[in-house]
Amino acid sequence: MTMVTASEAAAEIEKLLGLHPKGFDLSLDRITRLLAALGDPHLKLPPVIHVAGTNGKGSVTAFCRAILEAEGLGVHVHTSPHLVNWHERYRLAVKGERGALVGDAVLADAVRRVAEANGGEKITVFEILTAVTFLLFSEHPADVAIIEVGLGGRFDATNVIPRPAVSVIMPISLDHQAYLGDRVELIAAEKAGIMKRGAPVVIGYQSEEAARDVLVETAERLGCPHAVYGQDFMAHEEFGRLVYQDEFGLADLPLPRLPGRHQYANAAATIRAVKAAGLAVSERALEQGLARVEWPGRLQRLTDGALLRLAPRGSEIWVDGGHNPGAGQVIAETMANFEEREPRPLFLVTGMINTKEPVGYFEPFGGLAERVFTVPIRGSDAGLDPVALAADAARAGLEAEPLSTVADAFAEIARITEEDDVPPRILIGGSLYLVGDVLADNGTPPA
């Protein structure tokens, strides 16, 4: 992804990318060896909220952070991948304030120390970066650490945490089939691997009954106290408010700041997870957290920046890195809700990498999007050719055209939009890599 500033830390990571594979090699042996050489920093963390899932885990991470910080707690946050800068993966706690992305010199020093401890042994860069997470989080004080799983669960490098305060598993659908299996129950079994015997588990909304059954059966087998969305807790909209309910009672809360009705279930899972972790939060903190939450690159509206000047005047521009059929479904539903409230012609500007299911992503936009413009993923060998991606969109019943850049797509949308037409709604998405490039080009990287 594009770097927008010179960075000592990025230079150190680039060195590692030349020595070690960038991809995934699912095993815990290498990360365990490396952490032992570092003095086992993963055993020196504050209480951990460990979050997995095909979709929604990033939203839950963002909700958790917002609510706990509103309570005045210091919160470390690990997410992946980053959108623009490597530093986004590591947010360090600031007691009584919002956490801050790790400073460049601090990150560069941590990367060097981890690389030195590894001693040139075979390892993936993701494993090194995960070890950096544990090192940083063990050396800086915090009340809570929120750690998002990278891929799967059972063999993900984050899954060396011996007993999290709570494990959270969000909606599961088909993704990364080459690594996790081609059926949702197989993927669910991999995600369930983050459960630890006797530790609390929260199971978010699952559209697939087979996935939910696997998760519940695993929790029961491991003796994990567990709460299941729709059974033990739930949330719905009522009179413009979010009503949350569990065995402890009801809470009347503001609707989440993150757009989309799917965020109601994500917020509910977060609230239940915070309770399951034994963290006492006030209703005031819940209200402030839901109202302040931010999650860059996920249904994020661009309101300023360089790219906006290329689109027709008055355009509504959104970016979202969702890239699998489940994500396509909830994003399309959100766009349909926007259309009900404020009708605008919808255009998609889409790029994807070759491990995804483009047709399944595009299908929910049938009858909703006027046209799709497919673009390459800049600087990625894994990016799908825009011609092939346009053919996938056509197979999903959409009119599609391949182009060379996002700027070209904006120019084409401007060309076909008459001056007196309703300004369009433009959704740029299909890949976090594409969204990262767009945020960099727009001059609005996450902070």
Solvent accessible surface area in square Angstrom, and as a share of the most:
residue,aa,sasa,rsa
1,M,61,0.27
2,T,43,0.25
3,M,58,0.26
4,V,60,0.34
5,T,88,0.51
6,A,111,0.86
7,S,19,0.12
8,E,80,0.36
9,A,0,0.00
10,A,9,0.07
11,A,52,0.40
12,E,24,0.11
13,I,0,0.00
14,E,94,0.42
15,K,126,0.54
16,L,10,0.05
17,L,44,0.22
18,G,68,0.65
19,L,136,0.68
20,H,21,0.09
21,P,71,0.45
22,K,128,0.54
23,G,35,0.34
24,F,78,0.33
25,D,62,0.32
26,L,53,0.27
27,S,23,0.15
28,L,43,0.21
29,D,111,0.58
30,R,37,0.13
31,I,0,0.00
32,T,71,0.41
33,R,85,0.31
34,L,0,0.00
35,L,0,0.00
36,A,62,0.48
37,A,64,0.50
38,L,36,0.18
39,G,37,0.36
40,D,46,0.24
41,P,3,0.02
42,H,20,0.09
43,L,104,0.52
44,K,126,0.53
45,L,32,0.16
46,P,23,0.15
47,P,68,0.43
48,V,7,0.04
49,I,0,0.00
50,H,0,0.00
51,V,0,0.00
52,A,0,0.00
53,G,1,0.01
54,T,17,0.10
55,N,32,0.16
56,G,19,0.18
57,K,33,0.14
58,G,10,0.10
59,S,9,0.06
60,V,0,0.00
61,T,1,0.00
62,A,6,0.05
63,F,0,0.00
64,C,0,0.00
65,R,27,0.10
66,A,17,0.13
67,I,0,0.00
68,L,0,0.00
69,E,22,0.10
70,A,15,0.12
71,E,63,0.28
72,G,28,0.27
73,L,38,0.19
74,G,2,0.02
75,V,0,0.00
76,H,0,0.00
77,V,10,0.06
78,H,3,0.01
79,T,14,0.08
80,S,11,0.07
81,P,44,0.27
82,H,11,0.05
83,L,4,0.02
84,V,0,0.00
85,N,21,0.11
86,W,16,0.06
87,H,22,0.10
88,E,22,0.10
89,R,21,0.08
90,Y,1,0.00
91,R,27,0.10
92,L,19,0.09
93,A,19,0.15
94,V,56,0.32
95,K,136,0.58
96,G,53,0.51
97,E,111,0.50
98,R,135,0.49
99,G,3,0.03
100,A,50,0.39
101,L,43,0.21
102,V,6,0.03
103,G,40,0.38
104,D,47,0.24
105,A,68,0.53
106,V,65,0.37
107,L,0,0.00
108,A,0,0.00
109,D,59,0.31
110,A,0,0.00
111,V,1,0.00
112,R,97,0.35
113,R,88,0.32
114,V,0,0.00
115,A,28,0.22
116,E,141,0.63
117,A,32,0.25
118,N,4,0.02
119,G,60,0.57
120,G,66,0.64
121,E,92,0.41
122,K,145,0.61
123,I,1,0.00
124,T,5,0.03
125,V,3,0.02
126,F,24,0.10
127,E,7,0.03
128,I,0,0.00
129,L,5,0.02
130,T,1,0.00
131,A,0,0.00
132,V,0,0.00
133,T,1,0.00
134,F,0,0.00
135,L,10,0.05
136,L,1,0.01
137,F,2,0.01
138,S,32,0.21
139,E,83,0.37
140,H,59,0.26
141,P,121,0.76
142,A,27,0.21
143,D,47,0.24
144,V,0,0.00
145,A,0,0.00
146,I,0,0.00
147,I,0,0.00
148,E,6,0.02
149,V,2,0.01
150,G,22,0.21
151,L,5,0.02
152,G,2,0.01
153,G,1,0.01
154,R,109,0.40
155,F,74,0.31
156,D,3,0.02
157,A,5,0.04
158,T,1,0.00
159,N,12,0.06
160,V,23,0.13
161,I,5,0.03
162,P,80,0.50
163,R,144,0.53
164,P,2,0.01
165,A,24,0.18
166,V,0,0.00
167,S,0,0.00
168,V,0,0.00
169,I,0,0.00
170,M,0,0.00
171,P,28,0.18
172,I,3,0.01
173,S,21,0.13
174,L,56,0.28
175,D,11,0.06
176,H,47,0.21
177,Q,48,0.22
178,A,102,0.79
179,Y,97,0.37
180,L,8,0.04
181,G,18,0.18
182,D,98,0.51
183,R,122,0.45
184,V,21,0.12
185,E,53,0.24
186,L,68,0.34
187,I,1,0.00
188,A,0,0.00
189,A,49,0.38
190,E,25,0.11
191,K,10,0.04
192,A,3,0.02
193,G,21,0.20
194,I,0,0.00
195,M,8,0.04
196,K,39,0.16
197,R,159,0.58
198,G,25,0.24
199,A,0,0.00
200,P,29,0.18
201,V,2,0.01
202,V,0,0.00
203,I,0,0.00
204,G,1,0.01
205,Y,102,0.39
206,Q,11,0.05
207,S,81,0.53
208,E,72,0.32
209,E,108,0.49
210,A,43,0.33
211,A,0,0.00
212,R,76,0.28
213,D,59,0.31
214,V,31,0.18
215,L,0,0.00
216,V,33,0.19
217,E,105,0.47
218,T,15,0.09
219,A,0,0.00
220,E,106,0.48
221,R,159,0.58
222,L,26,0.13
223,G,51,0.49
224,C,4,0.03
225,P,82,0.52
226,H,60,0.27
227,A,4,0.03
228,V,3,0.02
229,Y,41,0.16
230,G,48,0.47
231,Q,131,0.58
232,D,46,0.24
233,F,0,0.00
234,M,71,0.32
235,A,11,0.08
236,H,83,0.37
237,E,78,0.35
238,E,76,0.34
239,F,193,0.81
240,G,43,0.42
241,R,84,0.31
242,L,0,0.00
243,V,23,0.13
244,Y,1,0.00
245,Q,82,0.37
246,D,12,0.06
247,E,111,0.50
248,F,137,0.57
249,G,35,0.33
250,L,125,0.62
251,A,12,0.09
252,D,75,0.39
253,L,0,0.00
254,P,28,0.18
255,L,56,0.28
256,P,14,0.09
257,R,134,0.49
258,L,16,0.08
259,P,32,0.20
260,G,16,0.15
261,R,146,0.53
262,H,48,0.21
263,Q,9,0.04
264,Y,32,0.12
265,A,15,0.12
266,N,7,0.03
267,A,0,0.00
268,A,0,0.00
269,A,0,0.00
270,T,0,0.00
271,I,0,0.00
272,R,25,0.09
273,A,0,0.00
274,V,0,0.00
275,K,68,0.29
276,A,28,0.22
277,A,18,0.14
278,G,67,0.64
279,L,29,0.15
280,A,95,0.74
281,V,31,0.18
282,S,50,0.32
283,E,86,0.38
284,R,149,0.55
285,A,0,0.00
286,L,10,0.05
287,E,61,0.28
288,Q,40,0.18
289,G,0,0.00
290,L,0,0.00
291,A,55,0.42
292,R,143,0.52
293,V,2,0.01
294,E,83,0.37
295,W,35,0.12
296,P,38,0.24
297,G,0,0.00
298,R,53,0.19
299,L,9,0.04
300,Q,47,0.21
301,R,113,0.41
302,L,8,0.04
303,T,106,0.62
304,D,89,0.46
305,G,22,0.21
306,A,43,0.34
307,L,15,0.07
308,L,45,0.23
309,R,186,0.68
310,L,84,0.42
311,A,12,0.09
312,P,21,0.13
313,R,226,0.83
314,G,45,0.44
315,S,21,0.13
316,E,8,0.04
317,I,2,0.01
318,W,23,0.08
319,V,0,0.00
320,D,9,0.04
321,G,2,0.02
322,G,14,0.13
323,H,36,0.16
324,N,3,0.01
325,P,35,0.22
326,G,21,0.20
327,A,5,0.04
328,G,0,0.00
329,Q,83,0.37
330,V,41,0.24
331,I,4,0.02
332,A,4,0.03
333,E,85,0.38
334,T,2,0.01
335,M,2,0.01
336,A,35,0.27
337,N,21,0.11
338,F,13,0.06
339,E,59,0.26
340,E,131,0.59
341,R,179,0.65
342,E,80,0.36
343,P,89,0.56
344,R,34,0.12
345,P,35,0.22
346,L,7,0.04
347,F,11,0.04
348,L,2,0.01
349,V,0,0.00
350,T,2,0.01
351,G,0,0.00
352,M,0,0.00
353,I,27,0.14
354,N,86,0.44
355,T,70,0.41
356,K,23,0.10
357,E,67,0.30
358,P,16,0.10
359,V,44,0.25
360,G,18,0.17
361,Y,3,0.01
362,F,0,0.00
363,E,98,0.44
364,P,36,0.23
365,F,0,0.00
366,G,40,0.39
367,G,92,0.88
368,L,38,0.19
369,A,13,0.10
370,E,104,0.46
371,R,53,0.19
372,V,0,0.00
373,F,0,0.00
374,T,0,0.00
375,V,2,0.01
376,P,55,0.35
377,I,8,0.04
378,R,127,0.46
379,G,87,0.84
380,S,34,0.22
381,D,157,0.81
382,A,36,0.28
383,G,25,0.24
384,L,36,0.18
385,D,80,0.41
386,P,20,0.12
387,V,98,0.56
388,A,48,0.37
389,L,0,0.00
390,A,9,0.07
391,A,42,0.33
392,D,18,0.09
393,A,0,0.00
394,A,59,0.45
395,R,164,0.60
396,A,16,0.12
397,G,65,0.63
398,L,11,0.05
399,E,105,0.47
400,A,29,0.22
401,E,55,0.25
402,P,51,0.32
403,L,38,0.19
404,S,75,0.48
405,T,64,0.37
406,V,18,0.10
407,A,41,0.32
408,D,59,0.31
409,A,0,0.00
410,F,0,0.00
411,A,60,0.46
412,E,28,0.12
413,I,0,0.00
414,A,41,0.31
415,R,167,0.61
416,I,51,0.26
417,T,27,0.16
418,E,113,0.51
419,E,183,0.82
420,D,129,0.67
421,D,63,0.32
422,V,84,0.48
423,P,43,0.27
424,P,0,0.00
425,R,5,0.02
426,I,0,0.00
427,L,3,0.01
428,I,0,0.00
429,G,2,0.02
430,G,0,0.00
431,S,3,0.02
432,L,18,0.09
433,Y,68,0.26
434,L,6,0.03
435,V,0,0.00
436,G,0,0.00
437,D,7,0.04
438,V,3,0.02
439,L,0,0.00
440,A,10,0.08
441,D,67,0.35
442,N,3,0.02
443,G,55,0.53
444,T,37,0.22
445,P,45,0.29
446,P,21,0.13
447,A,96,0.75
